[in-house]
Amino acid sequence: MHTIETTVTVGADGSATLDEPLHLPPGRHRVVVPIDEPPADPRDDLGWPPGFFEETYGSLAEDPLTRPPQGEAQEREALE
């Protein structure tokens, strides 16, 4: 059994063409094609909840984060 994972474009007539080298002998072969629905937003593939960016963008505009002074770095003895 061979597994091929690829993306296809479905034409207006509902057909899709697989444009991958299969390295199989000519003839009939059994094929199983699971179809994953594309996400409405590509960011959904990254695990963000739906609407996250729209709900949180600009939420700190009136109270921006500030970084207080960090002080001086501690000097340490050199390693030998």
PDB file of N, CA, C and O in Angstrom:
ATOM      1  N   MET A   1       0.854  -1.183   0.000  1.00  0.00           N
ATOM      2  CA  MET A   1       0.000   0.000   0.000  1.00  0.00           C
ATOM      3  C   MET A   1       0.892   1.236   0.000  1.00  0.00           C
ATOM      4  O   MET A   1       1.878   1.299   0.735  1.00  0.00           O
ATOM      5  N   HIS A   2       0.546   2.203  -0.815  1.00  0.00           N
ATOM      6  CA  HIS A   2       1.263   3.473  -0.893  1.00  0.00           C
ATOM      7  C   HIS A   2       0.342   4.565  -0.359  1.00  0.00           C
ATOM      8  O   HIS A   2      -0.876   4.490  -0.520  1.00  0.00           O
ATOM      9  N   THR A   3       0.921   5.571   0.272  1.00  0.00           N
ATOM     10  CA  THR A   3       0.147   6.718   0.739  1.00  0.00           C
ATOM     11  C   THR A   3       0.721   7.971   0.102  1.00  0.00           C
ATOM     12  O   THR A   3       1.932   8.189   0.115  1.00  0.00           O
ATOM     13  N   ILE A   4      -0.156   8.786  -0.453  1.00  0.00           N
ATOM     14  CA  ILE A   4       0.237  10.067  -1.054  1.00  0.00           C
ATOM     15  C   ILE A   4      -0.620  11.139  -0.408  1.00  0.00           C
ATOM     16  O   ILE A   4      -1.848  11.050  -0.407  1.00  0.00           O
ATOM     17  N   GLU A   5       0.030  12.148   0.138  1.00  0.00           N
ATOM     18  CA  GLU A   5      -0.719  13.280   0.679  1.00  0.00           C
ATOM     19  C   GLU A   5      -0.375  14.491  -0.156  1.00  0.00           C
ATOM     20  O   GLU A   5       0.791  14.868  -0.270  1.00  0.00           O
ATOM     21  N   THR A   6      -1.396  15.102  -0.743  1.00  0.00           N
ATOM     22  CA  THR A   6      -1.180  16.252  -1.607  1.00  0.00           C
ATOM     23  C   THR A   6      -2.423  17.128  -1.582  1.00  0.00           C
ATOM     24  O   THR A   6      -3.431  16.763  -0.977  1.00  0.00           O
ATOM     25  N   THR A   7      -2.358  18.258  -2.223  1.00  0.00           N
ATOM     26  CA  THR A   7      -3.500  19.156  -2.357  1.00  0.00           C
ATOM     27  C   THR A   7      -3.907  19.169  -3.821  1.00  0.00           C
ATOM     28  O   THR A   7      -3.057  19.269  -4.706  1.00  0.00           O
ATOM     29  N   VAL A   8      -5.197  19.069  -4.076  1.00  0.00           N
ATOM     30  CA  VAL A   8      -5.687  19.123  -5.452  1.00  0.00           C
ATOM     31  C   VAL A   8      -6.621  20.304  -5.593  1.00  0.00           C
ATOM     32  O   VAL A   8      -7.200  20.780  -4.617  1.00  0.00           O
ATOM     33  N   THR A   9      -6.758  20.771  -6.823  1.00  0.00           N
ATOM     34  CA  THR A   9      -7.722  21.823  -7.127  1.00  0.00           C
ATOM     35  C   THR A   9      -8.889  21.168  -7.843  1.00  0.00           C
ATOM     36  O   THR A   9      -8.711  20.452  -8.829  1.00  0.00           O
ATOM     37  N   VAL A  10     -10.081  21.422  -7.335  1.00  0.00           N
ATOM     38  CA  VAL A  10     -11.287  20.853  -7.936  1.00  0.00           C
ATOM     39  C   VAL A  10     -11.796  21.832  -8.980  1.00  0.00           C
ATOM     40  O   VAL A  10     -11.956  23.021  -8.705  1.00  0.00           O
ATOM     41  N   GLY A  11     -12.048  21.325 -10.183  1.00  0.00           N
ATOM     42  CA  GLY A  11     -12.525  22.155 -11.276  1.00  0.00           C
ATOM     43  C   GLY A  11     -14.000  22.495 -11.132  1.00  0.00           C
ATOM     44  O   GLY A  11     -14.677  21.959 -10.255  1.00  0.00           O
ATOM     45  N   ALA A  12     -14.503  23.380 -11.984  1.00  0.00           N
ATOM     46  CA  ALA A  12     -15.901  23.805 -11.951  1.00  0.00           C
ATOM     47  C   ALA A  12     -16.855  22.635 -12.147  1.00  0.00           C
ATOM     48  O   ALA A  12     -17.991  22.670 -11.674  1.00  0.00           O
ATOM     49  N   ASP A  13     -16.395  21.595 -12.846  1.00  0.00           N
ATOM     50  CA  ASP A  13     -17.255  20.429 -13.083  1.00  0.00           C
ATOM     51  C   ASP A  13     -17.197  19.430 -11.928  1.00  0.00           C
ATOM     52  O   ASP A  13     -17.838  18.381 -11.988  1.00  0.00           O
ATOM     53  N   GLY A  14     -16.435  19.747 -10.876  1.00  0.00           N
ATOM     54  CA  GLY A  14     -16.353  18.878  -9.707  1.00  0.00           C
ATOM     55  C   GLY A  14     -15.276  17.811  -9.803  1.00  0.00           C
ATOM     56  O   GLY A  14     -15.145  16.987  -8.898  1.00  0.00           O
ATOM     57  N   SER A  15     -14.509  17.812 -10.873  1.00  0.00           N
ATOM     58  CA  SER A  15     -13.473  16.788 -11.016  1.00  0.00           C
ATOM     59  C   SER A  15     -12.127  17.319 -10.535  1.00  0.00           C
ATOM     60  O   SER A  15     -11.877  18.524 -10.547  1.00  0.00           O
ATOM     61  N   ALA A  16     -11.270  16.402 -10.114  1.00  0.00           N
ATOM     62  CA  ALA A  16      -9.927  16.757  -9.686  1.00  0.00           C
ATOM     63  C   ALA A  16      -8.941  15.832 -10.381  1.00  0.00           C
ATOM     64  O   ALA A  16      -9.256  14.676 -10.663  1.00  0.00           O
ATOM     65  N   THR A  17      -7.767  16.336 -10.651  1.00  0.00           N
ATOM     66  CA  THR A  17      -6.723  15.542 -11.287  1.00  0.00           C
ATOM     67  C   THR A  17      -5.558  15.431 -10.319  1.00  0.00           C
ATOM     68  O   THR A  17      -5.092  16.427  -9.768  1.00  0.00           O
ATOM     69  N   LEU A  18      -5.102  14.218 -10.124  1.00  0.00           N
ATOM     70  CA  LEU A  18      -3.955  13.982  -9.267  1.00  0.00           C
ATOM     71  C   LEU A  18      -2.702  14.117 -10.121  1.00  0.00           C
ATOM     72  O   LEU A  18      -2.502  13.336 -11.052  1.00  0.00           O
ATOM     73  N   ASP A  19      -1.869  15.081  -9.822  1.00  0.00           N
ATOM     74  CA  ASP A  19      -0.669  15.327 -10.606  1.00  0.00           C
ATOM     75  C   ASP A  19       0.549  14.960  -9.771  1.00  0.00           C
ATOM     76  O   ASP A  19       1.352  15.819  -9.406  1.00  0.00           O
ATOM     77  N   GLU A  20       0.670  13.674  -9.476  1.00  0.00           N
ATOM     78  CA  GLU A  20       1.775  13.150  -8.685  1.00  0.00           C
ATOM     79  C   GLU A  20       2.301  11.902  -9.365  1.00  0.00           C
ATOM     80  O   GLU A  20       1.510  11.118  -9.890  1.00  0.00           O
ATOM     81  N   PRO A  21       3.600  11.691  -9.375  1.00  0.00           N
ATOM     82  CA  PRO A  21       4.119  10.429  -9.902  1.00  0.00           C
ATOM     83  C   PRO A  21       3.780   9.303  -8.924  1.00  0.00           C
ATOM     84  O   PRO A  21       4.128   9.380  -7.746  1.00  0.00           O
ATOM     85  N   LEU A  22       3.114   8.274  -9.400  1.00  0.00           N
ATOM     86  CA  LEU A  22       2.669   7.199  -8.520  1.00  0.00           C
ATOM     87  C   LEU A  22       3.633   6.016  -8.472  1.00  0.00           C
ATOM     88  O   LEU A  22       3.607   5.241  -7.516  1.00  0.00           O
ATOM     89  N   HIS A  23       4.476   5.867  -9.481  1.00  0.00           N
ATOM     90  CA  HIS A  23       5.432   4.766  -9.532  1.00  0.00           C
ATOM     91  C   HIS A  23       4.736   3.415  -9.390  1.00  0.00           C
ATOM     92  O   HIS A  23       5.197   2.540  -8.657  1.00  0.00           O
ATOM     93  N   LEU A  24       3.621   3.260 -10.102  1.00  0.00           N
ATOM     94  CA  LEU A  24       2.855   2.018 -10.105  1.00  0.00           C
ATOM     95  C   LEU A  24       2.784   1.493 -11.534  1.00  0.00           C
ATOM     96  O   LEU A  24       2.880   2.270 -12.484  1.00  0.00           O
ATOM     97  N   PRO A  25       2.618   0.193 -11.696  1.00  0.00           N
ATOM     98  CA  PRO A  25       2.494  -0.355 -13.046  1.00  0.00           C
ATOM     99  C   PRO A  25       1.154   0.068 -13.662  1.00  0.00           C
ATOM    100  O   PRO A  25       0.198   0.315 -12.928  1.00  0.00           O
ATOM    101  N   PRO A  26       1.070   0.154 -14.975  1.00  0.00           N
ATOM    102  CA  PRO A  26      -0.193   0.489 -15.625  1.00  0.00           C
ATOM    103  C   PRO A  26      -1.267  -0.530 -15.253  1.00  0.00           C
ATOM    104  O   PRO A  26      -0.965  -1.699 -15.012  1.00  0.00           O
ATOM    105  N   GLY A  27      -2.492  -0.093 -15.209  1.00  0.00           N
ATOM    106  CA  GLY A  27      -3.606  -0.983 -14.898  1.00  0.00           C
ATOM    107  C   GLY A  27      -4.515  -0.379 -13.856  1.00  0.00           C
ATOM    108  O   GLY A  27      -4.363   0.782 -13.476  1.00  0.00           O
ATOM    109  N   ARG A  28      -5.453  -1.169 -13.400  1.00  0.00           N
ATOM    110  CA  ARG A  28      -6.423  -0.703 -12.413  1.00  0.00           C
ATOM    111  C   ARG A  28      -5.850  -0.854 -10.999  1.00  0.00           C
ATOM    112  O   ARG A  28      -5.217  -1.856 -10.669  1.00  0.00           O
ATOM    113  N   HIS A  29      -6.090   0.162 -10.185  1.00  0.00           N
ATOM    114  CA  HIS A  29      -5.629   0.147  -8.794  1.00  0.00           C
ATOM    115  C   HIS A  29      -6.748   0.671  -7.904  1.00  0.00           C
ATOM    116  O   HIS A  29      -7.473   1.593  -8.280  1.00  0.00           O
ATOM    117  N   ARG A  30      -6.880   0.090  -6.745  1.00  0.00           N
ATOM    118  CA  ARG A  30      -7.865   0.572  -5.767  1.00  0.00           C
ATOM    119  C   ARG A  30      -7.307   1.844  -5.138  1.00  0.00           C
ATOM    120  O   ARG A  30      -6.142   1.890  -4.743  1.00  0.00           O
ATOM    121  N   VAL A  31      -8.153   2.887  -5.047  1.00  0.00           N
ATOM    122  CA  VAL A  31      -7.739   4.176  -4.494  1.00  0.00           C
ATOM    123  C   VAL A  31      -8.759   4.614  -3.456  1.00  0.00           C
ATOM    124  O   VAL A  31      -9.964   4.537  -3.698  1.00  0.00           O
ATOM    125  N   VAL A  32      -8.289   5.071  -2.306  1.00  0.00           N
ATOM    126  CA  VAL A  32      -9.145   5.620  -1.253  1.00  0.00           C
ATOM    127  C   VAL A  32      -8.795   7.098  -1.133  1.00  0.00           C
ATOM    128  O   VAL A  32      -7.627   7.447  -0.961  1.00  0.00           O
ATOM    129  N   VAL A  33      -9.803   7.970  -1.222  1.00  0.00           N
ATOM    130  CA  VAL A  33      -9.555   9.410  -1.206  1.00  0.00           C
ATOM    131  C   VAL A  33     -10.358  10.059  -0.075  1.00  0.00           C
ATOM    132  O   VAL A  33     -11.534  10.364  -0.267  1.00  0.00           O
ATOM    133  N   PRO A  34      -9.757  10.276   1.095  1.00  0.00           N
ATOM    134  CA  PRO A  34     -10.452  11.045   2.131  1.00  0.00           C
ATOM    135  C   PRO A  34     -10.342  12.532   1.807  1.00  0.00           C
ATOM    136  O   PRO A  34      -9.293  12.997   1.361  1.00  0.00           O
ATOM    137  N   ILE A  35     -11.399  13.259   2.026  1.00  0.00           N
ATOM    138  CA  ILE A  35     -11.420  14.693   1.731  1.00  0.00           C
ATOM    139  C   ILE A  35     -11.530  15.460   3.045  1.00  0.00           C
ATOM    140  O   ILE A  35     -12.493  15.277   3.790  1.00  0.00           O
ATOM    141  N   ASP A  36     -10.550  16.318   3.336  1.00  0.00           N
ATOM    142  CA  ASP A  36     -10.609  17.218   4.481  1.00  0.00           C
ATOM    143  C   ASP A  36     -11.123  18.548   3.983  1.00  0.00           C
ATOM    144  O   ASP A  36     -10.627  19.081   2.991  1.00  0.00           O
ATOM    145  N   GLU A  37     -12.113  19.086   4.666  1.00  0.00           N
ATOM    146  CA  GLU A  37     -12.635  20.394   4.284  1.00  0.00           C
ATOM    147  C   GLU A  37     -11.575  21.449   4.594  1.00  0.00           C
ATOM    148  O   GLU A  37     -10.967  21.414   5.663  1.00  0.00           O
ATOM    149  N   PRO A  38     -11.349  22.377   3.681  1.00  0.00           N
ATOM    150  CA  PRO A  38     -10.351  23.419   3.958  1.00  0.00           C
ATOM    151  C   PRO A  38     -10.855  24.330   5.072  1.00  0.00           C
ATOM    152  O   PRO A  38     -12.051  24.609   5.152  1.00  0.00           O
ATOM    153  N   PRO A  39      -9.953  24.792   5.927  1.00  0.00           N
ATOM    154  CA  PRO A  39     -10.378  25.711   6.982  1.00  0.00           C
ATOM    155  C   PRO A  39     -10.821  27.039   6.381  1.00  0.00           C
ATOM    156  O   PRO A  39     -10.338  27.454   5.328  1.00  0.00           O
ATOM    157  N   ALA A  40     -11.742  27.692   7.065  1.00  0.00           N
ATOM    158  CA  ALA A  40     -12.218  28.995   6.603  1.00  0.00           C
ATOM    159  C   ALA A  40     -11.080  30.013   6.623  1.00  0.00           C
ATOM    160  O   ALA A  40     -11.046  30.929   5.801  1.00  0.00           O
ATOM    161  N   ASP A  41     -10.162  29.851   7.554  1.00  0.00           N
ATOM    162  CA  ASP A  41      -9.039  30.761   7.706  1.00  0.00           C
ATOM    163  C   ASP A  41      -7.780  29.911   7.866  1.00  0.00           C
ATOM    164  O   ASP A  41      -7.774  29.004   8.699  1.00  0.00           O
ATOM    165  N   PRO A  42      -6.717  30.166   7.105  1.00  0.00           N
ATOM    166  CA  PRO A  42      -5.506  29.346   7.226  1.00  0.00           C
ATOM    167  C   PRO A  42      -4.935  29.319   8.635  1.00  0.00           C
ATOM    168  O   PRO A  42      -4.244  28.368   9.003  1.00  0.00           O
ATOM    169  N   ARG A  43      -5.215  30.353   9.432  1.00  0.00           N
ATOM    170  CA  ARG A  43      -4.698  30.372  10.806  1.00  0.00           C
ATOM    171  C   ARG A  43      -5.343  29.287  11.651  1.00  0.00           C
ATOM    172  O   ARG A  43      -4.795  28.912  12.688  1.00  0.00           O
ATOM    173  N   ASP A  44      -6.515  28.763  11.225  1.00  0.00           N
ATOM    174  CA  ASP A  44      -7.172  27.705  11.986  1.00  0.00           C
ATOM    175  C   ASP A  44      -6.306  26.456  12.045  1.00  0.00           C
ATOM    176  O   ASP A  44      -6.400  25.695  13.008  1.00  0.00           O
ATOM    177  N   ASP A  45      -5.463  26.223  11.038  1.00  0.00           N
ATOM    178  CA  ASP A  45      -4.560  25.076  11.042  1.00  0.00           C
ATOM    179  C   ASP A  45      -3.528  25.167  12.155  1.00  0.00           C
ATOM    180  O   ASP A  45      -2.937  24.155  12.533  1.00  0.00           O
ATOM    181  N   LEU A  46      -3.307  26.356  12.680  1.00  0.00           N
ATOM    182  CA  LEU A  46      -2.299  26.554  13.715  1.00  0.00           C
ATOM    183  C   LEU A  46      -2.864  26.409  15.116  1.00  0.00           C
ATOM    184  O   LEU A  46      -2.131  26.571  16.092  1.00  0.00           O
ATOM    185  N   GLY A  47      -4.149  26.107  15.239  1.00  0.00           N
ATOM    186  CA  GLY A  47      -4.740  25.855  16.548  1.00  0.00           C
ATOM    187  C   GLY A  47      -5.373  27.050  17.232  1.00  0.00           C
ATOM    188  O   GLY A  47      -5.810  26.933  18.376  1.00  0.00           O
ATOM    189  N   TRP A  48      -5.436  28.195  16.570  1.00  0.00           N
ATOM    190  CA  TRP A  48      -6.069  29.365  17.190  1.00  0.00           C
ATOM    191  C   TRP A  48      -7.585  29.185  17.170  1.00  0.00           C
ATOM    192  O   TRP A  48      -8.126  28.706  16.174  1.00  0.00           O
ATOM    193  N   PRO A  49      -8.280  29.556  18.240  1.00  0.00           N
ATOM    194  CA  PRO A  49      -9.741  29.449  18.237  1.00  0.00           C
ATOM    195  C   PRO A  49     -10.350  30.369  17.179  1.00  0.00           C
ATOM    196  O   PRO A  49      -9.785  31.422  16.881  1.00  0.00           O
ATOM    197  N   PRO A  50     -11.484  29.991  16.612  1.00  0.00           N
ATOM    198  CA  PRO A  50     -12.133  30.849  15.614  1.00  0.00           C
ATOM    199  C   PRO A  50     -12.402  32.246  16.179  1.00  0.00           C
ATOM    200  O   PRO A  50     -12.915  32.382  17.290  1.00  0.00           O
ATOM    201  N   GLY A  51     -12.055  33.274  15.416  1.00  0.00           N
ATOM    202  CA  GLY A  51     -12.314  34.656  15.815  1.00  0.00           C
ATOM    203  C   GLY A  51     -11.311  35.224  16.809  1.00  0.00           C
ATOM    204  O   GLY A  51     -11.471  36.360  17.254  1.00  0.00           O
ATOM    205  N   PHE A  52     -10.276  34.459  17.171  1.00  0.00           N
ATOM    206  CA  PHE A  52      -9.324  34.929  18.187  1.00  0.00           C
ATOM    207  C   PHE A  52      -8.696  36.267  17.814  1.00  0.00           C
ATOM    208  O   PHE A  52      -8.665  37.184  18.635  1.00  0.00           O
ATOM    209  N   PHE A  53      -8.196  36.390  16.593  1.00  0.00           N
ATOM    210  CA  PHE A  53      -7.506  37.611  16.201  1.00  0.00           C
ATOM    211  C   PHE A  53      -8.463  38.796  16.104  1.00  0.00           C
ATOM    212  O   PHE A  53      -8.114  39.910  16.493  1.00  0.00           O
ATOM    213  N   GLU A  54      -9.651  38.560  15.594  1.00  0.00           N
ATOM    214  CA  GLU A  54     -10.635  39.643  15.484  1.00  0.00           C
ATOM    215  C   GLU A  54     -11.054  40.136  16.869  1.00  0.00           C
ATOM    216  O   GLU A  54     -11.301  41.329  17.049  1.00  0.00           O
ATOM    217  N   GLU A  55     -11.137  39.237  17.844  1.00  0.00           N
ATOM    218  CA  GLU A  55     -11.576  39.621  19.193  1.00  0.00           C
ATOM    219  C   GLU A  55     -10.475  40.271  20.024  1.00  0.00           C
ATOM    220  O   GLU A  55     -10.770  41.067  20.915  1.00  0.00           O
ATOM    221  N   THR A  56      -9.210  39.947  19.750  1.00  0.00           N
ATOM    222  CA  THR A  56      -8.129  40.441  20.597  1.00  0.00           C
ATOM    223  C   THR A  56      -7.287  41.551  19.972  1.00  0.00           C
ATOM    224  O   THR A  56      -6.575  42.257  20.686  1.00  0.00           O
ATOM    225  N   TYR A  57      -7.358  41.717  18.650  1.00  0.00           N
ATOM    226  CA  TYR A  57      -6.544  42.743  18.001  1.00  0.00           C
ATOM    227  C   TYR A  57      -6.895  44.122  18.553  1.00  0.00           C
ATOM    228  O   TYR A  57      -8.062  44.512  18.575  1.00  0.00           O
ATOM    229  N   GLY A  58      -5.883  44.850  18.994  1.00  0.00           N
ATOM    230  CA  GLY A  58      -6.079  46.213  19.491  1.00  0.00           C
ATOM    231  C   GLY A  58      -6.591  46.289  20.919  1.00  0.00           C
ATOM    232  O   GLY A  58      -6.920  47.380  21.386  1.00  0.00           O
ATOM    233  N   SER A  59      -6.669  45.179  21.626  1.00  0.00           N
ATOM    234  CA  SER A  59      -7.248  45.188  22.975  1.00  0.00           C
ATOM    235  C   SER A  59      -6.386  45.954  23.978  1.00  0.00           C
ATOM    236  O   SER A  59      -6.895  46.355  25.024  1.00  0.00           O
ATOM    237  N   LEU A  60      -5.112  46.169  23.697  1.00  0.00           N
ATOM    238  CA  LEU A  60      -4.251  46.928  24.607  1.00  0.00           C
ATOM    239  C   LEU A  60      -3.929  48.320  24.072  1.00  0.00           C
ATOM    240  O   LEU A  60      -2.999  48.969  24.552  1.00  0.00           O
ATOM    241  N   ALA A  61      -4.679  48.774  23.099  1.00  0.00           N
ATOM    242  CA  ALA A  61      -4.387  50.074  22.485  1.00  0.00           C
ATOM    243  C   ALA A  61      -4.473  51.216  23.489  1.00  0.00           C
ATOM    244  O   ALA A  61      -3.689  52.163  23.417  1.00  0.00           O
ATOM    245  N   GLU A  62      -5.413  51.140  24.420  1.00  0.00           N
ATOM    246  CA  GLU A  62      -5.587  52.226  25.390  1.00  0.00           C
ATOM    247  C   GLU A  62      -4.672  52.066  26.601  1.00  0.00           C
ATOM    248  O   GLU A  62      -4.437  53.035  27.323  1.00  0.00           O
ATOM    249  N   ASP A  63      -4.154  50.865  26.835  1.00  0.00           N
ATOM    250  CA  ASP A  63      -3.285  50.597  27.976  1.00  0.00           C
ATOM    251  C   ASP A  63      -2.114  49.733  27.508  1.00  0.00           C
ATOM    252  O   ASP A  63      -2.040  48.551  27.842  1.00  0.00           O
ATOM    253  N   PRO A  64      -1.189  50.331  26.725  1.00  0.00           N
ATOM    254  CA  PRO A  64      -0.109  49.528  26.150  1.00  0.00           C
ATOM    255  C   PRO A  64       0.829  48.975  27.221  1.00  0.00           C
ATOM    256  O   PRO A  64       0.974  49.553  28.298  1.00  0.00           O
ATOM    257  N   LEU A  65       1.459  47.849  26.908  1.00  0.00           N
ATOM    258  CA  LEU A  65       2.439  47.264  27.807  1.00  0.00           C
ATOM    259  C   LEU A  65       3.711  48.087  27.770  1.00  0.00           C
ATOM    260  O   LEU A  65       4.131  48.551  26.710  1.00  0.00           O
ATOM    261  N   THR A  66       4.320  48.266  28.926  1.00  0.00           N
ATOM    262  CA  THR A  66       5.590  48.976  28.991  1.00  0.00           C
ATOM    263  C   THR A  66       6.587  48.096  29.725  1.00  0.00           C
ATOM    264  O   THR A  66       6.212  47.295  30.581  1.00  0.00           O
ATOM    265  N   ARG A  67       7.843  48.250  29.389  1.00  0.00           N
ATOM    266  CA  ARG A  67       8.890  47.481  30.044  1.00  0.00           C
ATOM    267  C   ARG A  67       9.661  48.413  30.955  1.00  0.00           C
ATOM    268  O   ARG A  67      10.261  49.386  30.496  1.00  0.00           O
ATOM    269  N   PRO A  68       9.646  48.116  32.254  1.00  0.00           N
ATOM    270  CA  PRO A  68      10.377  48.990  33.177  1.00  0.00           C
ATOM    271  C   PRO A  68      11.884  48.813  33.002  1.00  0.00           C
ATOM    272  O   PRO A  68      12.325  47.836  32.397  1.00  0.00           O
ATOM    273  N   PRO A  69      12.677  49.750  33.525  1.00  0.00           N
ATOM    274  CA  PRO A  69      14.135  49.609  33.432  1.00  0.00           C
ATOM    275  C   PRO A  69      14.585  48.273  34.033  1.00  0.00           C
ATOM    276  O   PRO A  69      14.031  47.809  35.029  1.00  0.00           O
ATOM    277  N   GLN A  70      15.596  47.668  33.411  1.00  0.00           N
ATOM    278  CA  GLN A  70      16.031  46.335  33.830  1.00  0.00           C
ATOM    279  C   GLN A  70      17.247  46.349  34.750  1.00  0.00           C
ATOM    280  O   GLN A  70      17.634  45.303  35.271  1.00  0.00           O
ATOM    281  N   GLY A  71      17.843  47.489  34.955  1.00  0.00           N
ATOM    282  CA  GLY A  71      19.021  47.539  35.817  1.00  0.00           C
ATOM    283  C   GLY A  71      20.254  47.093  35.063  1.00  0.00           C
ATOM    284  O   GLY A  71      20.212  46.880  33.851  1.00  0.00           O
ATOM    285  N   GLU A  72      21.353  46.954  35.786  1.00  0.00           N
ATOM    286  CA  GLU A  72      22.629  46.579  35.176  1.00  0.00           C
ATOM    287  C   GLU A  72      22.817  45.071  35.272  1.00  0.00           C
ATOM    288  O   GLU A  72      22.368  44.440  36.229  1.00  0.00           O
ATOM    289  N   ALA A  73      23.481  44.504  34.282  1.00  0.00           N
ATOM    290  CA  ALA A  73      23.769  43.068  34.278  1.00  0.00           C
ATOM    291  C   ALA A  73      24.856  42.774  35.327  1.00  0.00           C
ATOM    292  O   ALA A  73      25.791  43.554  35.508  1.00  0.00           O
ATOM    293  N   GLN A  74      24.710  41.653  35.996  1.00  0.00           N
ATOM    294  CA  GLN A  74      25.677  41.236  37.013  1.00  0.00           C
ATOM    295  C   GLN A  74      26.951  40.739  36.325  1.00  0.00           C
ATOM    296  O   GLN A  74      26.886  39.968  35.367  1.00  0.00           O
ATOM    297  N   GLU A  75      28.127  41.192  36.829  1.00  0.00           N
ATOM    298  CA  GLU A  75      29.384  40.705  36.274  1.00  0.00           C
ATOM    299  C   GLU A  75      29.778  39.438  37.019  1.00  0.00           C
ATOM    300  O   GLU A  75      29.714  39.375  38.247  1.00  0.00           O
ATOM    301  N   ARG A  76      30.188  38.427  36.249  1.00  0.00           N
ATOM    302  CA  ARG A  76      30.563  37.150  36.849  1.00  0.00           C
ATOM    303  C   ARG A  76      31.990  36.819  36.477  1.00  0.00           C
ATOM    304  O   ARG A  76      32.559  37.373  35.537  1.00  0.00           O
ATOM    305  N   GLU A  77      32.560  35.884  37.257  1.00  0.00           N
ATOM    306  CA  GLU A  77      33.915  35.442  36.965  1.00  0.00           C
ATOM    307  C   GLU A  77      33.915  34.654  35.669  1.00  0.00           C
ATOM    308  O   GLU A  77      32.951  33.950  35.367  1.00  0.00           O
ATOM    309  N   ALA A  78      34.986  34.767  34.905  1.00  0.00           N
ATOM    310  CA  ALA A  78      35.109  34.044  33.644  1.00  0.00           C
ATOM    311  C   ALA A  78      35.337  32.563  33.928  1.00  0.00           C
ATOM    312  O   ALA A  78      36.011  32.204  34.893  1.00  0.00           O
ATOM    313  N   LEU A  79      34.779  31.723  33.096  1.00  0.00           N
ATOM    314  CA  LEU A  79      35.001  30.282  33.194  1.00  0.00           C
ATOM    315  C   LEU A  79      36.320  29.937  32.530  1.00  0.00           C
ATOM    316  O   LEU A  79      36.673  30.513  31.501  1.00  0.00           O
ATOM    317  N   GLU A  80      37.038  29.010  33.109  1.00  0.00           N
ATOM    318  CA  GLU A  80      38.319  28.616  32.518  1.00  0.00           C
ATOM    319  C   GLU A  80      38.325  27.181  32.146  1.00  0.00           C
ATOM    320  O   GLU A  80      39.327  26.681  31.635  1.00  0.00           O
TER     321      GLU A  80
END
